[in-house]
Amino acid sequence: MDGIVLLREDHKRVEKLFKEFERAGDDAYDRKRKIADEVIRELTAHAWIEERVFYPAAREAAPDTTDHVLESVEEHHAALWMLSELVGFDPRDERFDAKMSVLIENVRHHVEEEEKDWFPDVRKAMGRKQLIALGERMEEERKSAPDDPLKVPSA
């Protein structure tokens, strides 16, 4: 799979989880905990493959994206710390929904910037074969992604 398509699929999967969380209802503590755990797994693995494979390749192929990549790494830093705080956090705690809401806002902003502002530049700079090879490397790297958000380099 094309590396950018792979990342967009991850984005869609996480957005679906966000919407499930937002619709879960105030007292759906067990459901919210399960969704949060899925979000933690998905975003940790996603940040891992972006930082280990995609971002270095993007910077090499499209040097003009360097500032975008650096900003994205800093956005990862904030999101990964929020994810680490959500690990085991009691969904009955009055701050749980607020913490998830802030995470959701930050990730949505991050996704929008990636998809609109600089993924097109990376796509233009890399050919189809290169993007497919990149996607394969990212899928392979996903297998070694940590469970702990704080193990991702930018954390």
ZAMARGU-4260 file (C-alpha; in steps of 0.2 Angstrom, whole numbers, plus 5000, padded with zeros to 4 digits):
<rodrens>
0) 5000/5000/5000 | 5006/5018/4996 | 5013/5026/5012 | 5002/5041/5011 | 4986/5030/5009
5) 4992/5020/5024 | 4993/5035/5035 | 4976/5042/5028 | 4968/5025/5033 | 4975/5026/5050
10) 4968/5044/5051 | 4951/5037/5046 | 4952/5023/5059 | 4956/5035/5073 | 4943/5048/5068
15) 4930/5034/5068 | 4935/5030/5086 | 4934/5048/5091 | 4917/5049/5084 | 4912/5034/5094
20) 4919/5042/5110 | 4910/5058/5107 | 4893/5048/5105 | 4896/5036/5119 | 4886/5046/5132
25) 4891/5053/5149 | 4889/5037/5159 | 4897/5025/5146 | 4912/5022/5157 | 4917/5005/5151
30) 4914/5009/5133 | 4924/5025/5134 | 4939/5015/5142 | 4939/5003/5128 | 4939/5016/5115
35) 4953/5026/5124 | 4963/5010/5125 | 4961/5008/5106 | 4965/5026/5103 | 4981/5024/5113
40) 4986/5008/5103 | 4982/5016/5086 | 4990/5033/5089 | 5006/5026/5097 | 5009/5014/5082
45) 5005/5028/5070 | 5017/5040/5078 | 5030/5027/5079 | 5029/5023/5060 | 5028/5041/5055
50) 5044/5046/5065 | 5054/5030/5061 | 5050/5029/5043 | 5038/5042/5035 | 5045/5058/5042
55) 5064/5054/5037 | 5059/5049/5020 | 5048/5064/5017 | 5062/5076/5023 | 5074/5067/5011
60) 5062/5067/4996 | 5054/5084/4999 | 5066/5095/5009 | 5053/5109/5009 | 5043/5099/5021
65) 5056/5100/5035 | 5047/5113/5045 | 5031/5104/5043 | 5039/5088/5049 | 5047/5096/5064
70) 5031/5104/5069 | 5022/5087/5067 | 5035/5079/5079 | 5031/5092/5092 | 5013/5089/5090
75) 5017/5070/5092 | 5026/5075/5108 | 5010/5083/5116 | 4999/5069/5110 | 5010/5055/5116
80) 5011/5063/5134 | 4992/5065/5134 | 4990/5046/5128 | 5002/5041/5142 | 4991/5050/5155
85) 4976/5041/5148 | 4984/5024/5151 | 4974/5017/5166 | 4966/5034/5169 | 4949/5031/5177
90) 4935/5035/5165 | 4924/5041/5180 | 4937/5054/5184 | 4930/5071/5180 | 4945/5075/5169
95) 4944/5060/5158 | 4932/5067/5145 | 4941/5083/5145 | 4958/5075/5142 | 4951/5065/5128
100) 4943/5080/5121 | 4959/5090/5121 | 4968/5075/5113 | 4954/5074/5099 | 4956/5092/5095
105) 4975/5091/5094 | 4975/5076/5083 | 4962/5082/5072 | 4972/5098/5069 | 4988/5088/5066
110) 4979/5077/5053 | 4972/5092/5044 | 4989/5100/5043 | 4997/5084/5037 | 4984/5079/5024
115) 4981/5097/5017 | 4997/5106/5019 | 5011/5094/5016 | 5006/5076/5011 | 5003/5083/4993
120) 5021/5089/4992 | 5028/5072/4998 | 5017/5063/4985 | 5023/5075/4971 | 5041/5072/4976
125) 5040/5053/4977 | 5035/5042/4963 | 5022/5028/4965 | 5035/5014/4967 | 5044/5024/4980
130) 5027/5027/4990 | 5023/5009/4989 | 5040/5003/4995 | 5038/5016/5009 | 5021/5009/5014
135) 5028/4992/5015 | 5042/4998/5026 | 5029/5007/5037 | 5019/4991/5039 | 5034/4981/5044
140) 5039/4994/5056 | 5022/4994/5064 | 5025/4976/5070 | 5039/4983/5082 | 5029/4998/5088
145) 5029/4999/5107 | 5013/4998/5117 | 5019/5013/5128 | 5017/5030/5121 | 5032/5036/5130
150) 5043/5024/5120 | 5040/5034/5104 | 5055/5045/5101 | 5046/5062/5101 | 5039/5058/5118
</rodrens>
